[in-house]
Amino acid sequence: MPSPLGAELRRVHDTLRADLRALQAAAATGAPPETRRTLPAHCLAFCAALTAHHTGEDAGAFPALAERFPELAPVLDEMAEDHVWISGILARVEELAVQLAEEGSSPRLAGELDGLAAIAESHFSFEERRIAAALDRLPGTPALLGQEKSAL
């Protein structure tokens, strides 16, 4: 029986998409003060969750896929390169979130979150199109996707 890892990948991505949309809304001008007060902690938690997901893919899912489906190697290499690039954006978001917590403002945070959302959407969609079906043919657990359990 195939594992549901392709569906799990989509579920994790959908959760990350929703979390990122919530961060964008919280960073928007006119967001309630209480929402903006909690924004730094939520940004840091989101960055940690996305980093854990990508680290899990790099260490678990991608090597397993490359072993079972060698024809996916170029695609997996491209996805791993995306992870490095996205980690740089996450580092900037983390810096801006800390700035917001310490100084009470971070004018560039909303723009950085918008850029991250566009790049993440492209990356998530690419992964879902290119590897979800192969993931379904792998034996494994959500740990291959950087999840300790099936929920974030």
C-alpha positions as CSV (number, residue, x, y, z in Angstrom):
1,M,0.0,0.0,0.0
2,P,1.5,3.4,-1.0
3,S,2.4,5.8,1.8
4,P,0.5,9.1,1.9
5,L,3.7,11.2,1.8
6,G,2.6,13.2,-1.3
7,A,-0.6,14.2,0.5
8,E,1.4,14.9,3.7
9,L,3.7,17.2,1.6
10,R,0.7,19.1,0.4
11,R,-0.8,19.3,3.9
12,V,2.5,20.7,5.3
13,H,2.8,23.2,2.5
14,D,-0.8,24.3,2.9
15,T,-0.2,24.8,6.6
16,L,2.9,26.9,5.9
17,R,1.0,28.9,3.2
18,A,-1.7,29.7,5.7
19,D,0.8,30.7,8.4
20,L,2.6,32.9,6.0
21,R,-0.6,34.6,4.9
22,A,-1.4,35.3,8.6
23,L,2.1,36.8,9.0
24,Q,1.5,39.0,6.0
25,A,-1.8,40.2,7.4
26,A,-0.3,40.9,10.8
27,A,2.6,42.9,9.2
28,A,0.3,45.0,7.1
29,T,-0.3,48.6,7.9
30,G,-3.4,49.0,10.0
31,A,-3.1,45.6,11.8
32,P,-4.3,45.8,15.4
33,P,-1.6,46.7,17.9
34,E,-2.0,43.3,19.7
35,T,-1.5,41.5,16.5
36,R,1.7,43.5,15.8
37,R,3.0,42.8,19.3
38,T,2.9,39.0,18.8
39,L,4.3,39.2,15.2
40,P,8.0,38.8,16.1
41,A,7.4,35.6,17.9
42,H,5.1,34.3,15.2
43,C,7.7,35.2,12.5
44,L,10.4,33.3,14.4
45,A,8.2,30.3,14.9
46,F,7.3,30.2,11.2
47,C,11.0,30.5,10.2
48,A,11.8,27.6,12.5
49,A,9.0,25.5,11.1
50,L,10.0,26.1,7.4
51,T,13.6,25.5,8.2
52,A,12.8,22.2,9.9
53,H,10.7,21.1,6.9
54,H,13.4,21.9,4.4
55,T,16.1,20.3,6.6
56,G,13.9,17.2,6.8
57,E,13.5,17.1,3.1
58,D,17.2,17.6,2.5
59,A,18.2,14.9,5.0
60,G,15.3,12.4,4.5
61,A,13.0,12.7,1.5
62,F,15.4,13.9,-1.1
63,P,18.1,11.2,-0.5
64,A,15.3,8.5,-0.3
65,L,13.8,9.8,-3.6
66,A,17.3,10.0,-5.3
67,E,18.0,6.4,-4.3
68,R,14.7,5.0,-5.5
69,F,14.2,7.4,-8.5
70,P,17.6,8.4,-9.8
71,E,16.0,10.3,-12.7
72,L,14.8,12.9,-10.2
73,A,18.3,13.8,-9.1
74,P,18.5,17.1,-11.2
75,V,15.1,18.2,-9.8
76,L,16.1,17.3,-6.2
77,D,19.3,19.3,-6.7
78,E,17.3,22.3,-7.8
79,M,15.0,22.0,-4.8
80,A,17.9,21.7,-2.4
81,E,19.4,24.9,-4.0
82,D,16.0,26.6,-3.5
83,H,16.2,25.6,0.2
84,V,19.6,27.4,0.5
85,W,18.3,30.5,-1.2
86,I,15.1,30.5,1.0
87,S,17.2,30.1,4.1
88,G,18.8,33.5,3.3
89,I,15.4,35.1,3.1
90,L,14.3,33.4,6.3
91,A,17.5,34.9,8.0
92,R,16.4,38.4,6.9
93,V,12.9,37.8,8.2
94,E,14.3,36.7,11.5
95,E,16.5,39.8,11.7
96,L,13.6,42.1,10.9
97,A,11.4,40.3,13.4
98,V,14.0,40.8,16.2
99,Q,14.3,44.5,15.1
100,L,10.5,44.8,15.4
101,A,10.6,43.3,18.9
102,E,13.5,45.5,20.1
103,E,12.6,48.8,18.4
104,G,8.8,48.6,17.9
105,S,9.1,48.9,14.1
106,S,10.5,47.2,11.1
107,P,9.5,49.0,7.9
108,R,10.9,46.3,5.7
109,L,9.3,43.3,7.3
110,A,6.0,43.4,5.4
111,G,7.9,43.6,2.0
112,E,10.2,40.8,3.0
113,L,7.2,38.6,4.0
114,D,5.5,39.4,0.7
115,G,8.7,38.3,-1.2
116,L,9.0,35.2,0.8
117,A,5.4,34.3,0.1
118,A,5.9,34.6,-3.6
119,I,9.1,32.5,-3.6
120,A,7.7,29.9,-1.2
121,E,4.5,29.5,-3.3
122,S,6.6,28.9,-6.5
123,H,8.8,26.5,-4.6
124,F,6.0,24.6,-2.9
125,S,4.0,24.3,-6.2
126,F,7.1,23.0,-8.0
127,E,7.8,20.4,-5.3
128,E,4.1,19.2,-5.3
129,R,4.1,18.9,-9.1
130,R,7.5,17.2,-9.4
131,I,7.8,14.8,-6.4
132,A,4.4,14.2,-4.7
133,A,3.7,11.1,-6.8
134,A,7.1,9.7,-6.2
135,L,6.8,10.4,-2.5
136,D,3.6,8.3,-2.5
137,R,5.6,5.3,-3.7
138,L,8.2,5.6,-0.9
139,P,7.8,3.7,2.4
140,G,8.2,6.2,5.1
141,T,6.9,8.5,7.7
142,P,6.3,12.3,7.9
143,A,9.8,12.5,9.4
144,L,11.1,12.3,5.8
145,L,9.5,15.7,5.4
146,G,10.9,17.2,8.5
147,Q,7.8,16.4,10.6
148,E,8.1,14.5,13.9
149,K,4.4,13.8,13.7
150,S,1.9,14.3,11.0
151,A,1.0,17.7,12.3
152,L,3.1,20.9,12.6
